[in-house]
Amino acid sequence: MEAFALISVAVYCSVSIYMAVRLLALARRTKEWPERLIGTAYVLGGMVGYPASVAARVLVDAGQTASAEFAHVAGQVGMAGAAFFLLLAWRRMFSSNGLAGLAFVMAWTSFMVVALGWTLFNTEAGSRSHMVTLPYWAMLISQGGCYTTLGWASFRHARMLHRRSALGLADPLTANRMLLWALSNLCIVVSYVYTIGLGIMLRNGLPNIYNPAVISACGLLSAVFIGFAFFPPQAFVKRVRANATMGEA
């Protein structure tokens, strides 16, 4: 099981690098902000945050305390940064002109910063004891809230576009893209809920069922959904359009 977990981590990091490079390259061509923000989120989360968090535990076991502490901080900051850039993506995609959206982003970002600082001052590199503490739960909630907000907005928009595409008023491929984007965020939300639920179990003296492969699997599914949303194979595009045509008929 440990070998499977390590393989999952390696695959997840590789997919994250691939998706980050492709999304940032796409943003360079299109000059669009969603691709740039999402690509940056993959850099911070999949290429920095999660790998550094795993490395912190490995370095502690190897007796490299100073390096482990640096990796621990880098990991937590990377994960928080990924959530922050996805929150900015929500603002850009769904609430670019609303003052309420701007106020929400500012307030939630402040919550994230406080939760991150609270966690860093109350955790040690490589230790899992922080999983049962309120600071860590607050940090997970602050980050998970970003994915939940973006995922829910994407799902609502996908449903709206799906109804319009049935009338020929919207592109079915765009509707499908928004749905895939919602599912991508749902995968990450599941990983956060899993971690919080595990912390609650440990705090109440229940067995430790933590497995990094679960988190990696959620990340891999998220990356797959992103891949089909932004870089769909032609066969997939044809199938989406054919299904939309059959629905209209």
ZADO-1210 file (C-alpha; in nm, 4 decimals, padded with zeros to 6 digits):
<atoms>
<atom x="00.0000" y="00.0000" z="00.0000" code="MET" pos="1"/>
<atom x="00.2854" y="00.2396" z="00.0791" code="GLU" pos="2"/>
<atom x="00.4434" y="00.1716" z="-00.2600" code="ALA" pos="3"/>
<atom x="00.1098" y="00.2383" z="-00.4285" code="PHE" pos="4"/>
<atom x="00.0797" y="00.5658" z="-00.2381" code="ALA" pos="5"/>
<atom x="00.4260" y="00.6773" z="-00.3478" code="LEU" pos="6"/>
<atom x="00.3502" y="00.5862" z="-00.7092" code="ILE" pos="7"/>
<atom x="00.0243" y="00.7808" z="-00.6867" code="SER" pos="8"/>
<atom x="00.2095" y="01.0852" z="-00.5554" code="VAL" pos="9"/>
<atom x="00.4638" y="01.0639" z="-00.8376" code="ALA" pos="10"/>
<atom x="00.1933" y="01.0277" z="-01.1033" code="VAL" pos="11"/>
<atom x="-00.0086" y="01.3141" z="-00.9548" code="TYR" pos="12"/>
<atom x="00.2938" y="01.5448" z="-00.9527" code="CYS" pos="13"/>
<atom x="00.3796" y="01.4487" z="-01.3116" code="SER" pos="14"/>
<atom x="00.0257" y="01.5162" z="-01.4304" code="VAL" pos="15"/>
<atom x="00.0230" y="01.8481" z="-01.2428" code="SER" pos="16"/>
<atom x="00.3443" y="01.9563" z="-01.4138" code="ILE" pos="17"/>
<atom x="00.2028" y="01.8589" z="-01.7529" code="TYR" pos="18"/>
<atom x="-00.1263" y="02.0420" z="-01.6935" code="MET" pos="19"/>
<atom x="00.0479" y="02.3516" z="-01.5539" code="ALA" pos="20"/>
<atom x="00.2786" y="02.3801" z="-01.8543" code="VAL" pos="21"/>
<atom x="-00.0038" y="02.3290" z="-02.1047" code="ARG" pos="22"/>
<atom x="-00.2401" y="02.5719" z="-01.9341" code="LEU" pos="23"/>
<atom x="00.0227" y="02.8444" z="-01.9025" code="LEU" pos="24"/>
<atom x="00.1235" y="02.7912" z="-02.2657" code="ALA" pos="25"/>
<atom x="-00.2427" y="02.8180" z="-02.3643" code="LEU" pos="26"/>
<atom x="-00.2755" y="03.1378" z="-02.1601" code="ALA" pos="27"/>
<atom x="00.0251" y="03.2810" z="-02.3397" code="ARG" pos="28"/>
<atom x="-00.1480" y="03.2259" z="-02.6727" code="ARG" pos="29"/>
<atom x="-00.5006" y="03.3295" z="-02.5767" code="THR" pos="30"/>
<atom x="-00.4096" y="03.6058" z="-02.3288" code="LYS" pos="31"/>
<atom x="-00.6994" y="03.4819" z="-02.1151" code="GLU" pos="32"/>
<atom x="-00.6913" y="03.4959" z="-01.7347" code="TRP" pos="33"/>
<atom x="-00.8735" y="03.1698" z="-01.6423" code="PRO" pos="34"/>
<atom x="-00.6035" y="02.9555" z="-01.8040" code="GLU" pos="35"/>
<atom x="-00.3300" y="03.1645" z="-01.6428" code="ARG" pos="36"/>
<atom x="-00.4855" y="03.1492" z="-01.2952" code="LEU" pos="37"/>
<atom x="-00.5656" y="02.7782" z="-01.3103" code="ILE" pos="38"/>
<atom x="-00.2201" y="02.6967" z="-01.4478" code="GLY" pos="39"/>
<atom x="-00.0580" y="02.8930" z="-01.1653" code="THR" pos="40"/>
<atom x="-00.2754" y="02.7058" z="-00.9160" code="ALA" pos="41"/>
<atom x="-00.1432" y="02.3759" z="-01.0525" code="TYR" pos="42"/>
<atom x="00.2130" y="02.5033" z="-01.0210" code="VAL" pos="43"/>
<atom x="00.1645" y="02.5985" z="-00.6573" code="LEU" pos="44"/>
<atom x="-00.0496" y="02.3030" z="-00.5523" code="GLY" pos="45"/>
<atom x="00.0629" y="02.0089" z="-00.7626" code="GLY" pos="46"/>
<atom x="00.4261" y="02.1071" z="-00.8212" code="MET" pos="47"/>
<atom x="00.5098" y="02.2792" z="-00.4902" code="VAL" pos="48"/>
<atom x="00.2498" y="02.2346" z="-00.2184" code="GLY" pos="49"/>
<atom x="00.1681" y="01.8651" z="-00.2151" code="TYR" pos="50"/>
<atom x="00.5178" y="01.7341" z="-00.3074" code="PRO" pos="51"/>
<atom x="00.6780" y="01.9565" z="-00.0426" code="ALA" pos="52"/>
<atom x="00.4330" y="01.8325" z="00.2215" code="SER" pos="53"/>
<atom x="00.5233" y="01.4724" z="00.1397" code="VAL" pos="54"/>
<atom x="00.8943" y="01.5601" z="00.1326" code="ALA" pos="55"/>
<atom x="00.8703" y="01.7130" z="00.4808" code="ALA" pos="56"/>
<atom x="00.7737" y="01.3769" z="00.6325" code="ARG" pos="57"/>
<atom x="01.0482" y="01.1967" z="00.4406" code="VAL" pos="58"/>
<atom x="01.3104" y="01.4508" z="00.5522" code="LEU" pos="59"/>
<atom x="01.2056" y="01.4206" z="00.9168" code="VAL" pos="60"/>
<atom x="01.2481" y="01.0432" z="00.9009" code="ASP" pos="61"/>
<atom x="01.5941" y="01.1046" z="00.7502" code="ALA" pos="62"/>
<atom x="01.6893" y="01.3403" z="01.0341" code="GLY" pos="63"/>
<atom x="01.7079" y="01.6496" z="00.8093" code="GLN" pos="64"/>
<atom x="01.5204" y="01.8780" z="01.0483" code="THR" pos="65"/>
<atom x="01.6034" y="02.2135" z="00.8893" code="ALA" pos="66"/>
<atom x="01.5194" y="02.0956" z="00.5388" code="SER" pos="67"/>
<atom x="01.2027" y="01.9326" z="00.6658" code="ALA" pos="68"/>
<atom x="01.0875" y="02.2579" z="00.8251" code="GLU" pos="69"/>
<atom x="01.1493" y="02.4486" z="00.5021" code="PHE" pos="70"/>
<atom x="00.9584" y="02.1857" z="00.3027" code="ALA" pos="71"/>
<atom x="00.6743" y="02.1964" z="00.5546" code="HIS" pos="72"/>
<atom x="00.6331" y="02.5730" z="00.5206" code="VAL" pos="73"/>
<atom x="00.6666" y="02.5557" z="00.1421" code="ALA" pos="74"/>
<atom x="00.4049" y="02.2825" z="00.1284" code="GLY" pos="75"/>
<atom x="00.1472" y="02.4698" z="00.3350" code="GLN" pos="76"/>
<atom x="00.2071" y="02.7981" z="00.1527" code="VAL" pos="77"/>
<atom x="00.1888" y="02.6222" z="-00.1855" code="GLY" pos="78"/>
<atom x="-00.1460" y="02.4601" z="-00.1082" code="MET" pos="79"/>
<atom x="-00.2878" y="02.7877" z="00.0211" code="ALA" pos="80"/>
<atom x="-00.1563" y="02.9695" z="-00.2851" code="GLY" pos="81"/>
<atom x="-00.3254" y="02.7201" z="-00.5169" code="ALA" pos="82"/>
<atom x="-00.6601" y="02.7746" z="-00.3444" code="ALA" pos="83"/>
<atom x="-00.6118" y="03.1520" z="-00.3594" code="PHE" pos="84"/>
<atom x="-00.5505" y="03.1554" z="-00.7344" code="PHE" pos="85"/>
<atom x="-00.8586" y="02.9412" z="-00.7914" code="LEU" pos="86"/>
<atom x="-01.0573" y="03.1892" z="-00.5853" code="LEU" pos="87"/>
<atom x="-00.9262" y="03.4580" z="-00.8197" code="LEU" pos="88"/>
<atom x="-01.0360" y="03.2393" z="-01.1113" code="ALA" pos="89"/>
<atom x="-01.3877" y="03.2323" z="-00.9654" code="TRP" pos="90"/>
<atom x="-01.3815" y="03.6098" z="-00.9381" code="ARG" pos="91"/>
<atom x="-01.2630" y="03.6465" z="-01.2962" code="ARG" pos="92"/>
<atom x="-01.5046" y="03.3937" z="-01.4447" code="MET" pos="93"/>
<atom x="-01.8240" y="03.4484" z="-01.2478" code="PHE" pos="94"/>
<atom x="-01.8113" y="03.7783" z="-01.0577" code="SER" pos="95"/>
<atom x="-01.5770" y="04.0107" z="-01.2422" code="SER" pos="96"/>
<atom x="-01.7977" y="04.3198" z="-01.2102" code="ASN" pos="97"/>
<atom x="-01.9652" y="04.2722" z="-00.8745" code="GLY" pos="98"/>
<atom x="-01.8561" y="04.4525" z="-00.5600" code="LEU" pos="99"/>
<atom x="-02.0018" y="04.1701" z="-00.3510" code="ALA" pos="100"/>
<atom x="-01.7686" y="03.9241" z="-00.5242" code="GLY" pos="101"/>
<atom x="-01.4682" y="04.1463" z="-00.4587" code="LEU" pos="102"/>
<atom x="-01.5648" y="04.1812" z="-00.0919" code="ALA" pos="103"/>
<atom x="-01.6004" y="03.8045" z="-00.0634" code="PHE" pos="104"/>
<atom x="-01.2578" y="03.7442" z="-00.2189" code="VAL" pos="105"/>
<atom x="-01.0936" y="03.9938" z="00.0170" code="MET" pos="106"/>
<atom x="-01.2683" y="03.8567" z="00.3272" code="ALA" pos="107"/>
<atom x="-01.2018" y="03.4923" z="00.2401" code="TRP" pos="108"/>
<atom x="-00.8390" y="03.5653" z="00.1535" code="THR" pos="109"/>
<atom x="-00.7957" y="03.7274" z="00.4956" code="SER" pos="110"/>
<atom x="-00.9434" y="03.4149" z="00.6534" code="PHE" pos="111"/>
<atom x="-00.6993" y="03.2004" z="00.4564" code="MET" pos="112"/>
<atom x="-00.3989" y="03.4079" z="00.5631" code="VAL" pos="113"/>
<atom x="-00.4988" y="03.3968" z="00.9310" code="VAL" pos="114"/>
<atom x="-00.5670" y="03.0205" z="00.9155" code="ALA" pos="115"/>
<atom x="-00.2358" y="02.9562" z="00.7386" code="LEU" pos="116"/>
<atom x="-00.0355" y="03.1593" z="00.9910" code="GLY" pos="117"/>
<atom x="-00.2221" y="02.9966" z="01.2808" code="TRP" pos="118"/>
<atom x="-00.1378" y="02.6538" z="01.1411" code="THR" pos="119"/>
<atom x="00.2301" y="02.7256" z="01.0736" code="LEU" pos="120"/>
<atom x="00.2815" y="02.8528" z="01.4280" code="PHE" pos="121"/>
<atom x="00.1162" y="02.5436" z="01.5776" code="ASN" pos="122"/>
<atom x="00.2554" y="02.2587" z="01.3670" code="THR" pos="123"/>
<atom x="00.5822" y="02.0726" z="01.3305" code="GLU" pos="124"/>
<atom x="00.7304" y="01.9378" z="01.0100" code="ALA" pos="125"/>
<atom x="00.6536" y="01.5728" z="00.9452" code="GLY" pos="126"/>
<atom x="00.4100" y="01.5381" z="01.2346" code="SER" pos="127"/>
<atom x="00.0498" y="01.4300" z="01.1866" code="ARG" pos="128"/>
<atom x="-00.0557" y="01.5476" z="01.5315" code="SER" pos="129"/>
<atom x="-00.1757" y="01.8755" z="01.3792" code="HIS" pos="130"/>
<atom x="-00.4519" y="01.6865" z="01.1991" code="MET" pos="131"/>
<atom x="-00.6606" y="01.6935" z="01.5187" code="VAL" pos="132"/>
<atom x="-00.6130" y="02.0651" z="01.5902" code="THR" pos="133"/>
<atom x="-00.8494" y="02.3534" z="01.5240" code="LEU" pos="134"/>
<atom x="-00.5878" y="02.5661" z="01.3392" code="PRO" pos="135"/>
<atom x="-00.5354" y="02.2919" z="01.0819" code="TYR" pos="136"/>
<atom x="-00.9091" y="02.2414" z="01.0374" code="TRP" pos="137"/>
<atom x="-00.9535" y="02.6153" z="00.9881" code="ALA" pos="138"/>
<atom x="-00.6855" y="02.6113" z="00.7192" code="MET" pos="139"/>
<atom x="-00.8487" y="02.3172" z="00.5412" code="LEU" pos="140"/>
<atom x="-01.1890" y="02.4850" z="00.5539" code="ILE" pos="141"/>
<atom x="-01.0462" y="02.8106" z="00.4179" code="SER" pos="142"/>
<atom x="-00.8817" y="02.6323" z="00.1257" code="GLN" pos="143"/>
<atom x="-01.1653" y="02.3883" z="00.0624" code="GLY" pos="144"/>
<atom x="-01.4064" y="02.6810" z="00.0536" code="GLY" pos="145"/>
<atom x="-01.2277" y="02.8174" z="-00.2536" code="CYS" pos="146"/>
<atom x="-01.2750" y="02.4915" z="-00.4446" code="TYR" pos="147"/>
<atom x="-01.6354" y="02.4630" z="-00.3258" code="THR" pos="148"/>
<atom x="-01.7186" y="02.8158" z="-00.4383" code="THR" pos="149"/>
<atom x="-01.5660" y="02.7695" z="-00.7814" code="LEU" pos="150"/>
<atom x="-01.7112" y="02.4205" z="-00.8234" code="GLY" pos="151"/>
<atom x="-02.0663" y="02.5261" z="-00.7311" code="TRP" pos="152"/>
<atom x="-02.0543" y="02.8308" z="-00.9588" code="ALA" pos="153"/>
<atom x="-01.9248" y="02.6149" z="-01.2440" code="SER" pos="154"/>
<atom x="-02.1987" y="02.3565" z="-01.1900" code="PHE" pos="155"/>
<atom x="-02.4737" y="02.6201" z="-01.1904" code="ARG" pos="156"/>
<atom x="-02.3328" y="02.7789" z="-01.5042" code="HIS" pos="157"/>
<atom x="-02.3044" y="02.4382" z="-01.6720" code="ALA" pos="158"/>
<atom x="-02.6723" y="02.3658" z="-01.6058" code="ARG" pos="159"/>
<atom x="-02.7731" y="02.7040" z="-01.7444" code="MET" pos="160"/>
<atom x="-02.5661" y="02.6524" z="-02.0591" code="LEU" pos="161"/>
<atom x="-02.7002" y="02.2989" z="-02.0994" code="HIS" pos="162"/>
<atom x="-03.0582" y="02.4268" z="-02.1029" code="ARG" pos="163"/>
<atom x="-02.9644" y="02.6975" z="-02.3509" code="ARG" pos="164"/>
<atom x="-02.7745" y="02.4570" z="-02.5756" code="SER" pos="165"/>
<atom x="-03.0887" y="02.2448" z="-02.6013" code="ALA" pos="166"/>
<atom x="-03.2513" y="02.5499" z="-02.7640" code="LEU" pos="167"/>
<atom x="-02.9508" y="02.6206" z="-02.9843" code="GLY" pos="168"/>
<atom x="-02.8567" y="02.9288" z="-02.7820" code="LEU" pos="169"/>
<atom x="-02.5281" y="02.8016" z="-02.6375" code="ALA" pos="170"/>
<atom x="-02.2368" y="02.5811" z="-02.7376" code="ASP" pos="171"/>
<atom x="-02.2780" y="02.2298" z="-02.5887" code="PRO" pos="172"/>
<atom x="-01.9007" y="02.1949" z="-02.5701" code="LEU" pos="173"/>
<atom x="-01.8818" y="02.5003" z="-02.3442" code="THR" pos="174"/>
<atom x="-02.1547" y="02.3556" z="-02.1235" code="ALA" pos="175"/>
<atom x="-01.9632" y="02.0294" z="-02.1015" code="ASN" pos="176"/>
<atom x="-01.6417" y="02.2158" z="-02.0225" code="ARG" pos="177"/>
<atom x="-01.8057" y="02.3937" z="-01.7290" code="MET" pos="178"/>
<atom x="-01.9406" y="02.0623" z="-01.5987" code="LEU" pos="179"/>
<atom x="-01.5965" y="01.9037" z="-01.6176" code="LEU" pos="180"/>
<atom x="-01.4501" y="02.2037" z="-01.4375" code="TRP" pos="181"/>
<atom x="-01.7112" y="02.1604" z="-01.1632" code="ALA" pos="182"/>
<atom x="-01.6236" y="01.7916" z="-01.1290" code="LEU" pos="183"/>
<atom x="-01.2540" y="01.8786" z="-01.1098" code="SER" pos="184"/>
<atom x="-01.3178" y="02.1047" z="-00.8141" code="ASN" pos="185"/>
<atom x="-01.5452" y="01.8454" z="-00.6547" code="LEU" pos="186"/>
<atom x="-01.2560" y="01.5978" z="-00.6499" code="CYS" pos="187"/>
<atom x="-01.0420" y="01.8416" z="-00.4524" code="ILE" pos="188"/>
<atom x="-01.3296" y="01.9171" z="-00.2146" code="VAL" pos="189"/>
<atom x="-01.3605" y="01.5429" z="-00.1475" code="VAL" pos="190"/>
<atom x="-00.9908" y="01.5291" z="-00.0534" code="SER" pos="191"/>
<atom x="-01.0370" y="01.8135" z="00.1953" code="TYR" pos="192"/>
<atom x="-01.3499" y="01.6570" z="00.3439" code="VAL" pos="193"/>
<atom x="-01.1622" y="01.3270" z="00.3753" code="TYR" pos="194"/>
<atom x="-00.8767" y="01.4958" z="00.5638" code="THR" pos="195"/>
<atom x="-01.1076" y="01.6891" z="00.7968" code="ILE" pos="196"/>
<atom x="-01.3164" y="01.3775" z="00.8614" code="GLY" pos="197"/>
<atom x="-01.0012" y="01.1821" z="00.9411" code="LEU" pos="198"/>
<atom x="-00.8931" y="01.4506" z="01.1879" code="GLY" pos="199"/>
<atom x="-01.2302" y="01.4341" z="01.3623" code="ILE" pos="200"/>
<atom x="-01.2002" y="01.0559" z="01.3851" code="MET" pos="201"/>
<atom x="-00.8516" y="01.0769" z="01.5368" code="LEU" pos="202"/>
<atom x="-00.9577" y="01.3407" z="01.7863" code="ARG" pos="203"/>
<atom x="-01.2339" y="01.1075" z="01.9056" code="ASN" pos="204"/>
<atom x="-01.0000" y="00.8100" z="01.9427" code="GLY" pos="205"/>
<atom x="-01.1104" y="00.6256" z="01.6294" code="LEU" pos="206"/>
<atom x="-00.8682" y="00.4283" z="01.4056" code="PRO" pos="207"/>
<atom x="-00.6289" y="00.6103" z="01.1758" code="ASN" pos="208"/>
<atom x="-00.7326" y="00.5327" z="00.8169" code="ILE" pos="209"/>
<atom x="-00.5107" y="00.7953" z="00.6521" code="TYR" pos="210"/>
<atom x="-00.3793" y="00.6945" z="00.3107" code="ASN" pos="211"/>
<atom x="-00.2023" y="00.9450" z="00.0837" code="PRO" pos="212"/>
<atom x="-00.3212" y="00.7442" z="-00.2158" code="ALA" pos="213"/>
<atom x="-00.6730" y="00.8765" z="-00.1538" code="VAL" pos="214"/>
<atom x="-00.5528" y="01.2358" z="-00.1828" code="ILE" pos="215"/>
<atom x="-00.3447" y="01.1503" z="-00.4878" code="SER" pos="216"/>
<atom x="-00.6384" y="00.9748" z="-00.6548" code="ALA" pos="217"/>
<atom x="-00.8552" y="01.2823" z="-00.6020" code="CYS" pos="218"/>
<atom x="-00.5828" y="01.4986" z="-00.7532" code="GLY" pos="219"/>
<atom x="-00.5460" y="01.2659" z="-01.0509" code="LEU" pos="220"/>
<atom x="-00.9195" y="01.2672" z="-01.1207" code="LEU" pos="221"/>
<atom x="-00.9199" y="01.6448" z="-01.0934" code="SER" pos="222"/>
<atom x="-00.6372" y="01.6686" z="-01.3467" code="ALA" pos="223"/>
<atom x="-00.8168" y="01.4297" z="-01.5845" code="VAL" pos="224"/>
<atom x="-01.1323" y="01.6429" z="-01.5758" code="PHE" pos="225"/>
<atom x="-00.9240" y="01.9562" z="-01.6367" code="ILE" pos="226"/>
<atom x="-00.7511" y="01.7861" z="-01.9283" code="GLY" pos="227"/>
<atom x="-01.0804" y="01.6968" z="-02.0963" code="PHE" pos="228"/>
<atom x="-01.2154" y="02.0465" z="-02.0276" code="ALA" pos="229"/>
<atom x="-00.9247" y="02.2442" z="-02.1753" code="PHE" pos="230"/>
<atom x="-00.7629" y="01.9901" z="-02.4114" code="PHE" pos="231"/>
<atom x="-01.0402" y="01.7507" z="-02.5200" code="PRO" pos="232"/>
<atom x="-00.9582" y="01.4808" z="-02.7794" code="PRO" pos="233"/>
<atom x="-01.1390" y="01.5217" z="-03.1087" code="GLN" pos="234"/>
<atom x="-01.3327" y="01.1989" z="-03.0531" code="ALA" pos="235"/>
<atom x="-01.4613" y="01.3378" z="-02.7237" code="PHE" pos="236"/>
<atom x="-01.5604" y="01.6685" z="-02.8885" code="VAL" pos="237"/>
<atom x="-01.7510" y="01.4868" z="-03.1607" code="LYS" pos="238"/>
<atom x="-01.9332" y="01.2739" z="-02.9068" code="ARG" pos="239"/>
<atom x="-02.0396" y="01.5771" z="-02.6998" code="VAL" pos="240"/>
<atom x="-02.1718" y="01.7538" z="-03.0078" code="ARG" pos="241"/>
<atom x="-02.3450" y="01.4375" z="-03.1339" code="ALA" pos="242"/>
<atom x="-02.5159" y="01.3855" z="-02.7989" code="ASN" pos="243"/>
<atom x="-02.6303" y="01.7484" z="-02.8020" code="ALA" pos="244"/>
<atom x="-02.7753" y="01.7042" z="-03.1515" code="THR" pos="245"/>
<atom x="-02.9621" y="01.3913" z="-03.0436" code="MET" pos="246"/>
<atom x="-03.0965" y="01.5801" z="-02.7422" code="GLY" pos="247"/>
<atom x="-03.2259" y="01.8590" z="-02.9658" code="GLU" pos="248"/>
<atom x="-03.3941" y="01.6033" z="-03.1880" code="ALA" pos="249"/>
</atoms>
